[in-house]
Amino acid sequence: MKQKTVRVLTTVVALAVLAMGIPQAAEAAMFNNADAMEKLHMYFVHHNLGFAGNFYRFHPGPHWDLMNASALHLTAAQIKREKLLVTGMMQDTKQGVIALKKAYRTYREYAKLPNPSIRVLIHDVQAVGHAQAYLGYEMIPYHLKGYRLLDRAQQAIYHRLARENWTDMTRMMR
């Protein structure tokens, strides 16, 4: 993914972290550590079952809506609701990444045992799959709810801009 896209998504994660009410010292540390934010984003990108190409390209979501608020002619009420969607989406994404890392850790640690139970290993693998599937679908409701906040005229603009956005993104990835 190109740097512009990574920066945008890193900013989204940072804003969501702020919205979660982390103490001020931690907030400052998060902004000073853009590398950590980028790593969180890249982890999501590599474990979301092709979210970008399969879904994001058609429904870029509430953060994108906010970035295009002027072009979409969003009202103050729509902006407020889109911001709430971004906050919820990022909280769920963070929890999903934490759950997936924990599932992988549990699986890896149990697999190291000299004579692990087949049943337990299968359960651990299923837990990894479940956690990864969660990252593949957890943003969908937020993206669609953001879209549904738009009126017909805004939706027409949205589709045109989303198509242009995806074209630009794929061009940058080459």
FIMIDO-473947 format. One line per 2 residues: number of its first residue (from 1); their letters; for each residue x, y, z of C-alpha. Coordinates in steps of 0.1 Angstrom, whole numbers, always signed. Each point is the difference from the previous one (the first is absolute). Example, Ala and Ser with C-alpha at 12.3 -4.5 7.8 and 13.67 -1.06 7.14 Angstrom:
! FIMIDO-473947
1) as) +123:-45:+78 ~ +14:+34:-7
//
This chain:
! FIMIDO-473947
1) mk) +0:+0:+0 ~ +14:+34:-8
3) qk) +11:+25:+26 ~ -30:+24:-5
5) tv) -25:-28:+7 ~ +21:-12:+30
7) rv) +2:+36:+14 ~ -38:+4:-4
9) lt) -8:-33:+17 ~ +26:+7:+27
11) tv) -17:+33:+7 ~ -33:-18:+3
13) va) +14:-24:+26 ~ +16:+29:+19
15) la) -33:+19:+1 ~ -19:-31:+11
17) vl) +25:-6:+28 ~ -5:+36:+11
19) am) -37:-4:-1 ~ +3:-31:+23
21) gi) +10:+22:+28 ~ +36:-10:+6
23) pq) +18:+22:+25 ~ +18:+31:-13
25) aa) +35:-14:+4 ~ -9:-31:-19
27) ea) -16:+22:-27 ~ +33:+19:-4
29) am) +19:-33:-2 ~ -23:-13:-27
31) fn) +5:+30:-22 ~ +38:-1:+5
33) na) +0:-36:-10 ~ -15:+0:-35
35) da) +20:-32:-7 ~ -22:-19:+26
37) me) -31:+14:-16 ~ +12:-11:-34
39) kl) +8:-35:+12 ~ -35:-3:+15
41) hm) -14:+10:-34 ~ +22:-23:-19
43) yf) -9:-29:+23 ~ -36:+7:-8
45) vh) +7:+2:-37 ~ +17:-34:+0
47) hn) -27:-18:+20 ~ -34:+14:-13
49) lg) -8:-25:-28 ~ +4:+25:-28
51) fa) -22:+27:+14 ~ +14:+27:-22
53) gn) -5:-16:-34 ~ -32:-18:+8
55) fy) -19:+27:+20 ~ +19:+32:+7
57) rf) +2:+8:-37 ~ -38:+3:-2
59) hp) -6:+13:+36 ~ +30:+19:+12
61) gp) -16:+8:+34 ~ -7:+27:+25
63) hw) +36:+13:+2 ~ +1:+4:-37
65) dl) -34:+17:+1 ~ +14:+25:+25
67) mn) +30:+6:-22 ~ -24:+8:-28
69) as) -25:+19:+21 ~ +2:+31:-22
71) al) -4:-18:-33 ~ -29:-21:+15
73) hl) -16:+31:+15 ~ -4:-17:+34
75) ta) -21:+18:+25 ~ +12:+6:+36
77) aq) -23:-28:+12 ~ +15:-24:-26
79) ik) +35:+10:+10 ~ -7:-7:+36
81) re) -15:-34:-7 ~ +29:-9:-24
83) kl) +25:+9:+28 ~ -18:-24:+24
85) lv) +1:-27:-26 ~ +38:+5:-4
87) tg) +5:-2:+38 ~ -20:-33:+3
89) mm) +16:-15:-31 ~ +35:+7:+13
91) qd) -8:-14:+35 ~ -13:-32:-16
93) tk) +31:-2:-23 ~ +24:+4:+29
95) qg) -19:-27:+20 ~ +1:-23:-30
97) vi) +37:+4:-5 ~ +6:-7:+37
99) al) -22:-31:-2 ~ +17:-13:-31
101) kk) +35:+4:+15 ~ -12:-17:+32
103) ay) -15:-29:-20 ~ +33:-4:-20
105) rt) +20:+1:+33 ~ -22:-27:+16
107) yr) +3:-22:-30 ~ +37:+5:-4
109) ey) +7:-7:+37 ~ -21:-32:+1
111) ak) +15:-12:-32 ~ +34:+1:+16
113) lp) -9:-27:+25 ~ +16:-34:-6
115) np) -33:-19:-3 ~ -28:+25:-5
117) si) -36:-11:-2 ~ -14:-1:-35
119) rv) -34:+13:+12 ~ +16:+30:+17
121) li) +21:+8:-30 ~ -30:-1:-22
123) hd) -19:+22:+24 ~ +30:+25:+0
125) vq) +1:+1:-38 ~ -38:+6:-1
127) av) +5:+29:+25 ~ +26:+15:-23
129) gh) -23:-3:-29 ~ -29:+15:+19
131) aq) +21:+30:+11 ~ +13:+5:-35
133) ay) -35:-2:-15 ~ -11:+26:+25
135) lg) +26:+24:-14 ~ -14:-7:-34
137) ye) -35:+10:+9 ~ +0:+23:+30
139) mi) +2:+32:-20 ~ -28:-8:-24
141) py) -29:+12:+21 ~ +18:+33:+7
143) hl) +8:+6:-37 ~ -36:-8:-10
145) kg) -15:+21:+28 ~ +21:+29:-11
147) yr) -12:-4:-35 ~ -36:-2:+11
149) ll) +3:+34:+17 ~ +3:+16:-35
151) dr) -30:+12:-20 ~ -4:-10:-37
153) aq) +19:+29:-14 ~ +29:-6:+25
155) qa) +0:-37:-9 ~ +4:+8:-37
157) iy) +30:+22:+8 ~ +13:-27:+24
159) hr) -1:-27:-27 ~ +20:+22:-25
161) la) +25:+10:+27 ~ +4:-36:+12
163) re) +7:-12:-35 ~ +26:+28:-5
165) nw) +15:-8:+34 ~ +4:-37:-9
167) td) +15:+9:-33 ~ +25:+23:+17
169) mt) +8:-27:+26 ~ +7:-27:-25
171) rm) +21:+24:-21 ~ +21:+8:+31
173) mr) +5:-37:+8 ~ +16:-8:-33
//
